[in-house]
Amino acid sequence: MITRAQFEQNYAVSSGVTIEWLREMGREARPCSCDYEGCEGWQMAYIEQLQWAVGRGIATPAEKALLEWKE
């Protein structure tokens, strides 16, 4: 598994943007436990969407955990 910083850098480079741009767009790296063979242990989560779902009481437990995750 790679570090969060490595994942964010790789994601930004492959997307042709900067990490700062990703954060400005509401995206942050969060742990992933999808069990996909090629998974690097991280996913790029849409924080604003998670906040919206939690605020309306429609978020799944997994979505709540992503939003509440702290390094």
Protein Blocks (a to p, Z undefined) as FASTA:
>chain_A
ZZfklmmmmmmmmnopafklmmmnopacddddehpaklghiacddfklmmmmmmnopacf
klmmmmmpcZZ
